[in-house]
Amino acid sequence: MTRRLLILLMVLFCTAGCAGPAKKAAPRPAAPPAVAKPVSPPALVRLPADRIPLFADDLDPASLEAAIDKSLHFYDRAAGSGPWKMDDRVVTVRELKESLLALREILRCGDSPEIRQAKIRETFDVYQSTGSDGKNTVLFTGYFEPIMRGSLKKTAQYAYPVYKVPEDAVFVNLNRFGEKYQYDQIVGRVKNGELNPYYSRAEIEDGGVLAGRNLEIAWVDDRISLFFLHTQGSGKIQLPDGKLLQVGYALKNGRPFQSLSRFLVDTGKITPQQISYQAIKRYLREHPEELSEILGHNESFIFFREVTQGPVGSLGEIVTGGRSIATDAAVFPKGGLAFMQARKPVFDKEGNVTAWIPFSRFVLSQDAGGVIKGAGRVDLFCGSGDEAERLAGSLSERGALYFLVKKRPNNR
């Protein structure tokens, strides 16, 4: 055996026999137990036959047909909208339109209430909103169309401007940048090549940053009423010659909406027991020196446009008093046929609430609102003028909301 071979054998022996036992691989740490994500209830749940409500309606049939016509107009030009998920069913625009036509046909038959109820139950699937708590609780509030006094020229009496959209307000629809921004929109202004938040209410009303830019549609005589024109989104301005100028929502400044009622309670100006729409207006009128501070708390500001008819809802159609509701379009189908149950106030001659009574009616989802989000919030359009203002200002009731969709042939 050569010397080189002997050395090689010795090296191999030591490598195999002297290295000691092989090290065991370190055990992997145990994976943490999977945590199940909470499953949110669907916004709408199909009801079995024994839970379908009685479809009693406290308003006139003519107003319902008028509201149905508005949704039909929308569906005629809404081929790109939808479909909407309703429990285990995906509902198309065509099906929503057919549902309205089916109800209109039932209403026009002149049947007895009992036969009409039977036809509705036979014709429609009924879906109930699960509400904000998953227990079917829906908060109903109201909005209205104010009528204000104003002028096309600024005077000592008419000193508060109603602005149209400024040319430097940039609207950005973020859904063009990806599905995760599907319902996100922002408004800003470009400064030094960057998009910045648009001016706040305080900067516009107290700072006068938009003055002198020929943006005024009209001037009105009451700053407080103008603020509530902003919260309602549309209204009429009665000019000195008696003519009515109709204005509607065009754009908002993109700033967050802040509740005056919460601000007044948090600052101790009104107690939680006192808070109401009427109480807020009364406090503002009794404390004019605080107007800028209180109104400026809500940074959101609305720009308007002149319209020939109104008020116009988010569908681009005129809303119907008592029949149109504002809902979250991410949750409920636009233009859809709905049915609501809640309570409404009874007023005396002085406008004081003397009682609350239950009511129910068919309504149409025809508008939207900045604070109307989720399955548990609905805003009922109460109409125009003082009576509608009283009703809208008082309404804050929990109730139930249902959507009706015509059954498919195999579901009958």
C-alpha positions as a Markdown table, in Angstrom:
| # | Residue | x | y | z |
|---|---|---|---|---|
| 1 | Met | 0.0 | 0.0 | 0.0 |
| 2 | Thr | 1.5 | 3.3 | -1.0 |
| 3 | Arg | 2.1 | 6.0 | 1.5 |
| 4 | Arg | -0.4 | 8.4 | -0.2 |
| 5 | Leu | -3.2 | 5.7 | 0.0 |
| 6 | Leu | -2.5 | 5.1 | 3.6 |
| 7 | Ile | -2.8 | 8.8 | 4.5 |
| 8 | Leu | -6.1 | 9.0 | 2.6 |
| 9 | Leu | -7.5 | 6.0 | 4.5 |
| 10 | Met | -6.6 | 7.6 | 7.8 |
| 11 | Val | -8.3 | 10.8 | 6.8 |
| 12 | Leu | -11.5 | 9.1 | 5.9 |
| 13 | Phe | -11.5 | 7.1 | 9.1 |
| 14 | Cys | -11.1 | 10.1 | 11.3 |
| 15 | Thr | -13.8 | 12.0 | 9.3 |
| 16 | Ala | -16.3 | 9.2 | 9.8 |
| 17 | Gly | -15.4 | 8.0 | 13.3 |
| 18 | Cys | -14.1 | 11.0 | 15.1 |
| 19 | Ala | -16.7 | 13.6 | 14.2 |
| 20 | Gly | -19.1 | 12.5 | 16.9 |
| 21 | Pro | -22.9 | 12.0 | 16.5 |
| 22 | Ala | -24.7 | 14.2 | 14.0 |
| 23 | Lys | -26.5 | 17.3 | 15.3 |
| 24 | Lys | -30.2 | 17.2 | 15.3 |
| 25 | Ala | -31.9 | 20.0 | 13.4 |
| 26 | Ala | -33.4 | 22.6 | 15.8 |
| 27 | Pro | -37.2 | 22.0 | 16.1 |
| 28 | Arg | -39.3 | 24.6 | 14.3 |
| 29 | Pro | -41.4 | 26.8 | 16.6 |
| 30 | Ala | -45.0 | 25.7 | 16.6 |
| 31 | Ala | -47.2 | 27.9 | 14.4 |
| 32 | Pro | -49.6 | 30.1 | 16.4 |
| 33 | Pro | -53.2 | 28.8 | 16.3 |
| 34 | Ala | -55.2 | 30.3 | 13.5 |
| 35 | Val | -57.5 | 33.0 | 14.7 |
| 36 | Ala | -60.8 | 33.0 | 12.9 |
| 37 | Lys | -61.8 | 36.4 | 11.6 |
| 38 | Pro | -65.2 | 37.5 | 12.7 |
| 39 | Val | -67.7 | 37.1 | 10.0 |
| 40 | Ser | -69.9 | 40.1 | 9.4 |
| 41 | Pro | -73.5 | 39.4 | 8.8 |
| 42 | Pro | -74.9 | 40.1 | 5.3 |
| 43 | Ala | -76.6 | 43.5 | 5.0 |
| 44 | Leu | -79.8 | 41.8 | 3.7 |
| 45 | Val | -81.3 | 38.5 | 4.7 |
| 46 | Arg | -84.1 | 36.8 | 2.9 |
| 47 | Leu | -87.1 | 36.2 | 5.1 |
| 48 | Pro | -89.2 | 33.1 | 5.4 |
| 49 | Ala | -92.9 | 33.4 | 4.7 |
| 50 | Asp | -93.8 | 33.5 | 8.3 |
| 51 | Arg | -91.7 | 36.6 | 9.0 |
| 52 | Ile | -92.8 | 38.7 | 6.1 |
| 53 | Pro | -94.5 | 42.0 | 7.4 |
| 54 | Leu | -97.9 | 43.3 | 6.6 |
| 55 | Phe | -97.4 | 45.8 | 3.7 |
| 56 | Ala | -99.6 | 48.6 | 5.0 |
| 57 | Asp | -98.9 | 52.1 | 3.5 |
| 58 | Asp | -99.8 | 55.4 | 5.1 |
| 59 | Leu | -99.4 | 57.6 | 2.0 |
| 60 | Asp | -101.3 | 58.1 | -1.2 |
| 61 | Pro | -100.7 | 55.7 | -4.2 |
| 62 | Ala | -100.0 | 58.6 | -6.5 |
| 63 | Ser | -96.8 | 59.6 | -4.6 |
| 64 | Leu | -95.6 | 56.0 | -4.8 |
| 65 | Glu | -96.1 | 55.8 | -8.5 |
| 66 | Ala | -94.3 | 59.1 | -9.0 |
| 67 | Ala | -91.3 | 57.7 | -7.0 |
| 68 | Ile | -91.4 | 54.4 | -8.9 |
| 69 | Asp | -91.2 | 56.3 | -12.2 |
| 70 | Lys | -88.0 | 58.1 | -11.1 |
| 71 | Ser | -86.3 | 54.8 | -10.3 |
| 72 | Leu | -87.5 | 53.4 | -13.7 |
| 73 | His | -85.9 | 56.4 | -15.4 |
| 74 | Phe | -82.7 | 55.7 | -13.6 |
| 75 | Tyr | -82.7 | 52.0 | -14.6 |
| 76 | Asp | -83.3 | 52.9 | -18.2 |
| 77 | Arg | -79.9 | 54.6 | -18.3 |
| 78 | Ala | -78.1 | 52.5 | -15.6 |
| 79 | Ala | -77.0 | 49.5 | -17.7 |
| 80 | Gly | -73.5 | 49.7 | -16.1 |
| 81 | Ser | -74.7 | 49.7 | -12.5 |
| 82 | Gly | -74.9 | 46.7 | -10.2 |
| 83 | Pro | -75.3 | 43.9 | -9.8 |
| 84 | Trp | -76.0 | 43.9 | -6.0 |
| 85 | Lys | -75.6 | 41.1 | -3.5 |
| 86 | Met | -78.7 | 40.4 | -1.5 |
| 87 | Asp | -78.1 | 37.5 | 0.9 |
| 88 | Asp | -77.6 | 34.4 | -1.4 |
| 89 | Arg | -78.8 | 36.2 | -4.5 |
| 90 | Val | -77.1 | 38.5 | -7.0 |
| 91 | Val | -79.7 | 41.0 | -8.3 |
| 92 | Thr | -79.3 | 42.7 | -11.6 |
| 93 | Val | -80.6 | 46.1 | -12.8 |
| 94 | Arg | -83.1 | 44.3 | -15.0 |
| 95 | Glu | -84.5 | 42.4 | -12.0 |
| 96 | Leu | -84.8 | 45.6 | -10.0 |
| 97 | Lys | -86.7 | 47.2 | -12.8 |
| 98 | Glu | -89.0 | 44.3 | -13.2 |
| 99 | Ser | -89.7 | 44.4 | -9.5 |
| 100 | Leu | -90.9 | 48.0 | -9.8 |
| 101 | Leu | -93.1 | 47.2 | -12.8 |
| 102 | Ala | -94.6 | 44.2 | -10.9 |
| 103 | Leu | -95.5 | 46.3 | -7.9 |
| 104 | Arg | -97.0 | 49.1 | -10.1 |
| 105 | Glu | -99.2 | 46.5 | -11.8 |
| 106 | Ile | -100.4 | 45.2 | -8.5 |
| 107 | Leu | -101.2 | 48.7 | -7.3 |
| 108 | Arg | -103.2 | 49.5 | -10.4 |
| 109 | Cys | -105.4 | 46.4 | -10.2 |
| 110 | Gly | -107.7 | 48.0 | -7.6 |
| 111 | Asp | -107.9 | 44.8 | -5.5 |
| 112 | Ser | -109.0 | 44.6 | -1.9 |
| 113 | Pro | -106.2 | 45.1 | 0.7 |
| 114 | Glu | -106.3 | 41.3 | 1.4 |
| 115 | Ile | -105.9 | 40.3 | -2.2 |
| 116 | Arg | -103.1 | 42.9 | -2.7 |
| 117 | Gln | -101.2 | 41.6 | 0.3 |
| 118 | Ala | -101.5 | 38.0 | -1.1 |
| 119 | Lys | -100.2 | 39.1 | -4.5 |
| 120 | Ile | -97.2 | 40.9 | -3.0 |
| 121 | Arg | -96.3 | 37.9 | -0.9 |
| 122 | Glu | -96.6 | 35.6 | -3.9 |
| 123 | Thr | -94.7 | 37.9 | -6.3 |
| 124 | Phe | -91.7 | 39.1 | -4.2 |
| 125 | Asp | -88.8 | 37.8 | -2.2 |
| 126 | Val | -88.4 | 40.0 | 0.9 |
| 127 | Tyr | -85.0 | 40.8 | 2.4 |
| 128 | Gln | -84.6 | 42.5 | 5.7 |
| 129 | Ser | -81.7 | 44.8 | 6.6 |
| 130 | Thr | -79.6 | 43.3 | 9.4 |
| 131 | Gly | -78.9 | 46.9 | 10.6 |
| 132 | Ser | -75.9 | 48.3 | 12.3 |
| 133 | Asp | -76.0 | 45.7 | 15.1 |
| 134 | Gly | -76.7 | 42.5 | 13.1 |
| 135 | Lys | -80.1 | 42.4 | 14.9 |
| 136 | Asn | -82.2 | 44.3 | 12.2 |
| 137 | Thr | -82.0 | 47.7 | 14.0 |
| 138 | Val | -82.1 | 50.6 | 11.5 |
| 139 | Leu | -82.0 | 54.2 | 12.6 |
| 140 | Phe | -84.3 | 56.5 | 10.5 |
| 141 | Thr | -83.7 | 60.2 | 10.4 |
| 142 | Gly | -85.2 | 62.8 | 8.1 |
| 143 | Tyr | -84.1 | 65.5 | 5.7 |
| 144 | Phe | -86.0 | 68.2 | 3.9 |
| 145 | Glu | -85.7 | 70.9 | 1.3 |
| 146 | Pro | -85.4 | 74.4 | 2.9 |
| 147 | Ile | -86.9 | 77.5 | 1.3 |
| 148 | Met | -84.8 | 80.6 | 2.0 |
| 149 | Arg | -85.1 | 84.3 | 1.2 |
| 150 | Gly | -82.3 | 85.6 | -1.1 |
| 151 | Ser | -81.1 | 87.8 | -3.9 |
| 152 | Leu | -79.0 | 87.6 | -7.0 |
| 153 | Lys | -77.1 | 90.7 | -5.7 |
| 154 | Lys | -75.4 | 91.2 | -2.4 |
| 155 | Thr | -77.0 | 93.8 | -0.2 |
| 156 | Ala | -77.0 | 94.6 | 3.5 |
| 157 | Gln | -79.9 | 92.2 | 4.0 |
| 158 | Tyr | -78.6 | 89.5 | 1.7 |
| 159 | Ala | -75.0 | 89.1 | 2.8 |
| 160 | Tyr | -74.3 | 85.3 | 2.9 |
| 161 | Pro | -73.2 | 83.7 | -0.4 |
| 162 | Val | -74.3 | 80.4 | -1.9 |
| 163 | Tyr | -71.2 | 79.3 | -3.9 |
| 164 | Lys | -70.8 | 77.2 | -7.0 |
| 165 | Val | -67.9 | 74.9 | -7.5 |
| 166 | Pro | -64.6 | 76.8 | -7.7 |
| 167 | Glu | -62.4 | 76.2 | -10.7 |
| 168 | Asp | -59.4 | 75.1 | -8.5 |
| 169 | Ala | -61.4 | 72.4 | -6.7 |
| 170 | Val | -59.9 | 69.1 | -8.0 |
| 171 | Phe | -62.1 | 66.0 | -7.7 |
| 172 | Val | -60.3 | 62.6 | -7.6 |
| 173 | Asn | -62.2 | 59.3 | -8.0 |
| 174 | Leu | -59.8 | 56.9 | -6.4 |
| 175 | Asn | -61.5 | 53.7 | -7.7 |
| 176 | Arg | -59.5 | 54.3 | -10.9 |
| 177 | Phe | -56.4 | 53.4 | -8.8 |
| 178 | Gly | -57.5 | 50.0 | -7.7 |
| 179 | Glu | -60.4 | 48.0 | -6.2 |
| 180 | Lys | -59.4 | 48.7 | -2.6 |
| 181 | Tyr | -60.4 | 52.3 | -3.3 |
| 182 | Gln | -63.7 | 51.3 | -4.8 |
| 183 | Tyr | -65.9 | 53.9 | -3.0 |
| 184 | Asp | -63.2 | 56.5 | -2.1 |
| 185 | Gln | -63.2 | 60.0 | -3.4 |
| 186 | Ile | -61.3 | 63.1 | -2.4 |
| 187 | Val | -61.5 | 66.8 | -3.2 |
| 188 | Gly | -58.5 | 69.1 | -3.0 |
| 189 | Arg | -56.5 | 71.8 | -4.7 |
| 190 | Val | -53.1 | 71.8 | -6.3 |
| 191 | Lys | -50.4 | 73.8 | -4.6 |
| 192 | Asn | -46.8 | 73.7 | -5.6 |
| 193 | Gly | -47.5 | 70.6 | -7.6 |
| 194 | Glu | -49.1 | 68.7 | -4.8 |
| 195 | Leu | -52.7 | 67.9 | -4.0 |
| 196 | Asn | -53.7 | 69.6 | -0.7 |
| 197 | Pro | -57.0 | 69.5 | 1.2 |
| 198 | Tyr | -59.5 | 72.1 | 0.0 |
| 199 | Tyr | -60.4 | 75.1 | 2.1 |
| 200 | Ser | -62.4 | 74.5 | 5.2 |
| 201 | Arg | -65.7 | 76.0 | 6.2 |
| 202 | Ala | -64.0 | 78.5 | 8.5 |
| 203 | Glu | -61.6 | 79.6 | 5.8 |
| 204 | Ile | -64.4 | 80.1 | 3.3 |
| 205 | Glu | -67.0 | 81.7 | 5.5 |
| 206 | Asp | -64.9 | 83.6 | 8.0 |
| 207 | Gly | -61.6 | 83.9 | 6.0 |
| 208 | Gly | -63.3 | 84.9 | 2.7 |
| 209 | Val | -60.9 | 82.9 | 0.6 |
| 210 | Leu | -63.4 | 82.6 | -2.2 |
| 211 | Ala | -64.7 | 86.1 | -2.2 |
| 212 | Gly | -64.3 | 88.2 | -5.3 |
| 213 | Arg | -64.0 | 85.2 | -7.7 |
| 214 | Asn | -67.5 | 85.5 | -9.2 |
| 215 | Leu | -68.5 | 82.2 | -7.6 |
| 216 | Glu | -71.7 | 83.4 | -6.0 |
| 217 | Ile | -75.0 | 81.9 | -7.3 |
| 218 | Ala | -77.0 | 84.1 | -4.9 |
| 219 | Trp | -76.9 | 85.7 | -1.5 |
| 220 | Val | -79.3 | 84.8 | 1.4 |
| 221 | Asp | -80.3 | 86.6 | 4.5 |
| 222 | Asp | -79.7 | 84.0 | 7.2 |
| 223 | Arg | -76.3 | 82.3 | 8.0 |
| 224 | Ile | -77.9 | 79.7 | 10.1 |
| 225 | Ser | -80.5 | 78.6 | 7.5 |
| 226 | Leu | -77.6 | 78.6 | 4.9 |
| 227 | Phe | -75.7 | 76.1 | 7.1 |
| 228 | Phe | -78.7 | 73.8 | 7.2 |
| 229 | Leu | -79.1 | 74.2 | 3.4 |
| 230 | His | -75.6 | 72.7 | 3.3 |
| 231 | Thr | -76.6 | 69.8 | 5.5 |
| 232 | Gln | -79.7 | 69.1 | 3.4 |
| 233 | Gly | -77.9 | 69.4 | 0.1 |
| 234 | Ser | -80.6 | 71.2 | -1.9 |
| 235 | Gly | -83.2 | 73.9 | -1.5 |
| 236 | Lys | -85.1 | 76.8 | -3.0 |
| 237 | Ile | -84.2 | 80.5 | -2.7 |
| 238 | Gln | -87.1 | 82.9 | -3.0 |
| 239 | Leu | -86.0 | 86.1 | -4.7 |
| 240 | Pro | -87.4 | 89.6 | -4.0 |
| 241 | Asp | -89.7 | 89.3 | -7.1 |
| 242 | Gly | -91.2 | 86.1 | -5.8 |
| 243 | Lys | -89.4 | 83.8 | -8.2 |
| 244 | Leu | -87.9 | 80.6 | -6.8 |
| 245 | Leu | -84.3 | 79.7 | -7.6 |
| 246 | Gln | -83.6 | 76.0 | -7.3 |
| 247 | Val | -80.2 | 75.0 | -6.2 |
| 248 | Gly | -78.8 | 71.4 | -5.8 |
| 249 | Tyr | -75.7 | 69.7 | -4.5 |
| 250 | Ala | -72.7 | 69.9 | -6.9 |
| 251 | Leu | -69.6 | 69.0 | -4.8 |
| 252 | Lys | -68.3 | 69.2 | -1.3 |
| 253 | Asn | -64.9 | 70.4 | -0.2 |
| 254 | Gly | -63.8 | 66.9 | 0.9 |
| 255 | Arg | -63.4 | 67.9 | 4.6 |
| 256 | Pro | -64.9 | 65.5 | 7.2 |
| 257 | Phe | -68.5 | 66.2 | 8.4 |
| 258 | Gln | -68.6 | 67.0 | 12.1 |
| 259 | Ser | -71.9 | 66.8 | 14.1 |
| 260 | Leu | -72.9 | 70.1 | 15.7 |
| 261 | Ser | -75.1 | 68.2 | 18.1 |
| 262 | Arg | -72.2 | 66.3 | 19.5 |
| 263 | Phe | -70.1 | 69.4 | 19.7 |
| 264 | Leu | -72.7 | 71.3 | 21.6 |
| 265 | Val | -73.1 | 68.4 | 24.0 |
| 266 | Asp | -69.4 | 67.8 | 24.4 |
| 267 | Thr | -68.8 | 71.5 | 25.2 |
| 268 | Gly | -71.7 | 71.7 | 27.7 |
| 269 | Lys | -73.8 | 74.2 | 25.7 |
| 270 | Ile | -76.7 | 71.8 | 25.5 |
| 271 | Thr | -77.4 | 68.7 | 27.6 |
| 272 | Pro | -77.9 | 65.3 | 26.0 |
| 273 | Gln | -81.6 | 65.4 | 27.1 |
| 274 | Gln | -82.2 | 68.7 | 25.4 |
| 275 | Ile | -80.6 | 68.0 | 22.1 |
| 276 | Ser | -82.8 | 68.2 | 19.0 |
| 277 | Tyr | -82.8 | 70.0 | 15.7 |
| 278 | Gln | -85.0 | 72.7 | 17.1 |
| 279 | Ala | -82.8 | 73.1 | 20.2 |
| 280 | Ile | -79.7 | 73.5 | 18.0 |
| 281 | Lys | -81.3 | 76.2 | 15.9 |
| 282 | Arg | -82.6 | 78.0 | 19.0 |
| 283 | Tyr | -79.1 | 77.9 | 20.6 |
| 284 | Leu | -77.5 | 79.3 | 17.5 |
| 285 | Arg | -80.0 | 82.2 | 17.2 |
| 286 | Glu | -79.6 | 83.0 | 20.9 |
| 287 | His | -75.8 | 83.0 | 20.8 |
| 288 | Pro | -74.8 | 84.8 | 17.5 |
| 289 | Glu | -71.4 | 85.6 | 19.0 |
| 290 | Glu | -70.6 | 81.9 | 18.9 |
| 291 | Leu | -71.7 | 81.2 | 15.3 |
| 292 | Ser | -68.2 | 81.1 | 13.8 |
| 293 | Glu | -66.8 | 78.8 | 16.4 |
| 294 | Ile | -69.8 | 76.4 | 16.3 |
| 295 | Leu | -70.4 | 76.3 | 12.5 |
| 296 | Gly | -66.7 | 76.2 | 11.8 |
| 297 | His | -66.4 | 73.0 | 13.9 |
| 298 | Asn | -68.0 | 71.3 | 10.9 |
| 299 | Glu | -65.2 | 71.7 | 8.3 |
| 300 | Ser | -67.4 | 70.2 | 5.5 |
| 301 | Phe | -68.7 | 72.7 | 3.0 |
| 302 | Ile | -71.1 | 72.2 | 0.1 |
| 303 | Phe | -70.9 | 73.8 | -3.4 |
| 304 | Phe | -74.2 | 74.1 | -5.3 |
| 305 | Arg | -75.4 | 74.4 | -8.8 |
| 306 | Glu | -78.5 | 75.9 | -10.2 |
| 307 | Val | -81.1 | 73.4 | -11.4 |
| 308 | Thr | -84.4 | 73.7 | -13.2 |
| 309 | Gln | -86.2 | 71.2 | -11.0 |
| 310 | Gly | -85.5 | 69.6 | -7.7 |
| 311 | Pro | -84.4 | 68.5 | -5.3 |
| 312 | Val | -82.3 | 66.0 | -7.2 |
| 313 | Gly | -81.0 | 62.8 | -5.5 |
| 314 | Ser | -77.9 | 60.8 | -6.1 |
| 315 | Leu | -79.6 | 58.9 | -9.0 |
| 316 | Gly | -79.9 | 62.2 | -11.0 |
| 317 | Glu | -83.6 | 62.1 | -10.5 |
| 318 | Ile | -86.0 | 64.3 | -8.5 |
| 319 | Val | -86.7 | 62.8 | -5.1 |
| 320 | Thr | -90.3 | 62.4 | -3.8 |
| 321 | Gly | -91.4 | 63.7 | -0.4 |
| 322 | Gly | -92.2 | 60.8 | 1.9 |
| 323 | Arg | -91.1 | 58.2 | -0.6 |
| 324 | Ser | -87.4 | 58.7 | -1.3 |
| 325 | Ile | -84.8 | 57.5 | 1.1 |
| 326 | Ala | -81.0 | 58.1 | 1.2 |
| 327 | Thr | -79.0 | 54.9 | 1.8 |
| 328 | Asp | -75.5 | 53.6 | 1.5 |
| 329 | Ala | -75.0 | 52.6 | -2.2 |
| 330 | Ala | -72.2 | 50.2 | -1.1 |
| 331 | Val | -74.8 | 48.2 | 0.9 |
| 332 | Phe | -78.3 | 48.6 | -0.7 |
| 333 | Pro | -79.3 | 48.6 | -4.4 |
| 334 | Lys | -79.6 | 52.1 | -6.0 |
| 335 | Gly | -83.2 | 52.8 | -7.0 |
| 336 | Gly | -84.4 | 49.7 | -5.2 |
| 337 | Leu | -87.9 | 49.0 | -3.9 |
| 338 | Ala | -88.0 | 49.1 | -0.1 |
| 339 | Phe | -90.5 | 49.0 | 2.8 |
| 340 | Met | -90.0 | 50.8 | 6.1 |
| 341 | Gln | -91.5 | 50.6 | 9.5 |
| 342 | Ala | -90.9 | 53.2 | 12.2 |
| 343 | Arg | -92.7 | 55.9 | 14.3 |
| 344 | Lys | -93.5 | 59.4 | 13.3 |
| 345 | Pro | -94.4 | 62.5 | 15.4 |
| 346 | Val | -97.7 | 64.2 | 15.8 |
| 347 | Phe | -97.6 | 68.0 | 16.2 |
| 348 | Asp | -99.9 | 70.6 | 17.7 |
| 349 | Lys | -100.6 | 74.0 | 16.2 |
| 350 | Glu | -97.4 | 75.5 | 17.7 |
| 351 | Gly | -95.3 | 72.7 | 16.1 |
| 352 | Asn | -94.7 | 70.8 | 19.4 |
| 353 | Val | -94.5 | 67.0 | 19.3 |
| 354 | Thr | -97.5 | 65.7 | 21.2 |
| 355 | Ala | -97.3 | 62.0 | 20.4 |
| 356 | Trp | -95.5 | 59.3 | 18.4 |
| 357 | Ile | -97.4 | 56.8 | 16.3 |
| 358 | Pro | -96.2 | 53.8 | 14.2 |
| 359 | Phe | -96.3 | 54.0 | 10.5 |
| 360 | Ser | -95.1 | 52.0 | 7.5 |
| 361 | Arg | -94.8 | 52.6 | 3.7 |
| 362 | Phe | -93.1 | 51.7 | 0.5 |
| 363 | Val | -90.0 | 53.8 | -0.3 |
| 364 | Leu | -87.4 | 53.9 | -3.0 |
| 365 | Ser | -83.6 | 54.1 | -2.4 |
| 366 | Gln | -82.9 | 57.2 | -4.5 |
| 367 | Asp | -80.4 | 59.3 | -2.6 |
| 368 | Ala | -77.2 | 59.2 | -0.6 |
| 369 | Gly | -75.7 | 61.2 | 2.3 |
| 370 | Gly | -72.3 | 61.8 | 3.8 |
| 371 | Val | -73.2 | 60.3 | 7.1 |
| 372 | Ile | -75.6 | 57.6 | 5.8 |
| 373 | Lys | -73.3 | 54.6 | 6.0 |
| 374 | Gly | -73.8 | 50.9 | 6.5 |
| 375 | Ala | -76.9 | 48.8 | 6.8 |
| 376 | Gly | -78.3 | 50.6 | 9.9 |
| 377 | Arg | -78.8 | 54.1 | 8.6 |
| 378 | Val | -81.6 | 55.6 | 6.4 |
| 379 | Asp | -82.5 | 59.2 | 5.8 |
| 380 | Leu | -86.1 | 59.8 | 4.7 |
| 381 | Phe | -86.8 | 62.8 | 2.4 |
| 382 | Cys | -89.7 | 64.6 | 4.2 |
| 383 | Gly | -90.5 | 67.2 | 1.5 |
| 384 | Ser | -90.2 | 71.0 | 1.3 |
| 385 | Gly | -91.1 | 73.8 | 3.6 |
| 386 | Asp | -91.9 | 74.3 | 7.3 |
| 387 | Glu | -93.9 | 71.2 | 7.9 |
| 388 | Ala | -91.3 | 69.0 | 6.3 |
| 389 | Glu | -88.6 | 70.8 | 8.4 |
| 390 | Arg | -90.5 | 70.0 | 11.6 |
| 391 | Leu | -90.9 | 66.3 | 10.6 |
| 392 | Ala | -87.3 | 66.0 | 9.5 |
| 393 | Gly | -86.0 | 67.8 | 12.5 |
| 394 | Ser | -87.8 | 65.5 | 14.9 |
| 395 | Leu | -87.3 | 62.1 | 13.2 |
| 396 | Ser | -84.7 | 59.9 | 14.8 |
| 397 | Glu | -86.4 | 56.6 | 15.3 |
| 398 | Arg | -85.3 | 53.0 | 15.2 |
| 399 | Gly | -87.3 | 50.7 | 13.0 |
| 400 | Ala | -87.1 | 48.0 | 10.3 |
| 401 | Leu | -86.2 | 48.2 | 6.6 |
| 402 | Tyr | -87.0 | 45.6 | 3.9 |
| 403 | Phe | -86.1 | 45.3 | 0.2 |
| 404 | Leu | -88.4 | 43.6 | -2.3 |
| 405 | Val | -87.2 | 41.8 | -5.4 |
| 406 | Lys | -89.5 | 39.9 | -7.8 |
| 407 | Lys | -89.1 | 36.1 | -7.4 |
| 408 | Arg | -87.4 | 34.2 | -10.1 |
| 409 | Pro | -89.6 | 31.6 | -11.9 |
| 410 | Asn | -88.1 | 28.6 | -10.0 |
| 411 | Asn | -88.6 | 30.4 | -6.6 |
| 412 | Arg | -92.4 | 30.6 | -6.9 |
